[in-house]
Every structure is written in structure tokens, then in C-alpha cells.
Amino acid sequence: MKMFAPALAAAAVLAAPLNLAPLHAAPRDKGETEFQKLIAGRVPGKPVRCLSQTSITSSYIIPGKAIVYRVGSRTYVNQPRSGADTLRRHDVLLTRNIGTNLCRTDSVRLIDRNSRFVRGFVVLGDFVPYTKAKD
């Protein structure tokens, strides 16, 4: 009987149902919270299809949610059409496009900052400008 104890323990672990939802829900919830903080006190404008890459002063990622681009004092939020759930804060964004504009449907590769390997990509959506609400 002692011989079978490790096998029975392993079988019990393998047969136990896995609940992965909390592991995946936390980053998305965190991303949604960060997104709500970003847009608090701001109003969305009319979405645009493209941004001039030369006018973008900075960008950062809201994990599992969006890419935020700063153009002067204006903030543009891009919620990718696909792949947004794979966005991580420390990804390096690699954009290869034709011309000087970054546009909807362009793909952006996600590079792991440590290994420098491509780990996925997102397809951009519209760029929604957010400006501070006027009182």
C-alpha cells in the first residue's frame, strides 16, 4: 500500500479542478482600474484613425487593456482590436509601418524586456483623444 501512496497523491492533484480565473482576472481588473484613473476628469473626443509618429512624445501600457500615447498635452488611448489581453507593463513595443503615421490596423509586436524575444502582437484600434474636462 505504501508503494501506491505517491501515485494516489499525484492522481488526486491532477484530478482536482483548476480555477485559473483569479489568475487572469487580476491583471484585467487592475488594467480597468488604471484606465478609469487615467480618464477621470477627462472627456473623450472623436476617435482618429492615425497619429503622426513624429508628434508622439511618449507611450505606456495599461496591462491587459490599452496603449496610451501622449501627443503634446493630449492623451490618446488605443484599445487594440486584438491582443489587448496580452499587454504587460514592461513590454517593449516594436512598430514597423510604412510612412510616418501609426494607424488603426497596424500591428505592434510585443517584445519581452528581459529575454528580448517577440512574445506576441496586438492590432491597433482607433486612437481616442482624452482632454481635461472644462468646468
LINNOR-V908736 format. One record per residue. N is the residue number from 1. SS is DSSP state (a for helix, b for strand, c for the rest). Layout:
n->{N	N}
ss->{SS	SS}
//
This chain:
n->{1	2	3	4	5	6	7	8	9	10	11	12	13	14	15	16	17	18	19	20	21	22	23	24	25	26	27	28	29	30	31	32	33	34	35	36	37	38	39	40	41	42	43	44	45	46	47	48	49	50	51	52	53	54	55	56	57	58	59	60	61	62	63	64	65	66	67	68	69	70	71	72	73	74	75	76	77	78	79	80	81	82	83	84	85	86	87	88	89	90	91	92	93	94	95	96	97	98	99	100	101	102	103	104	105	106	107	108	109	110	111	112	113	114	115	116	117	118	119	120	121	122	123	124	125	126	127	128	129	130	131	132	133	134	135}
ss->{c	a	a	a	a	a	a	a	a	a	a	a	a	a	a	c	c	c	c	c	a	a	a	a	a	a	a	a	a	a	a	a	a	a	a	a	a	a	a	c	c	b	b	b	c	c	c	b	c	b	b	b	a	a	a	c	c	b	b	b	b	b	c	c	c	b	b	b	b	b	b	c	c	b	b	b	b	b	c	c	c	b	c	a	a	a	c	c	c	c	c	b	b	b	b	c	c	c	c	c	b	b	b	c	c	c	b	b	b	b	b	c	c	c	c	c	c	b	b	b	b	b	b	c	c	c	b	b	b	b	b	b	c	c	c}
//
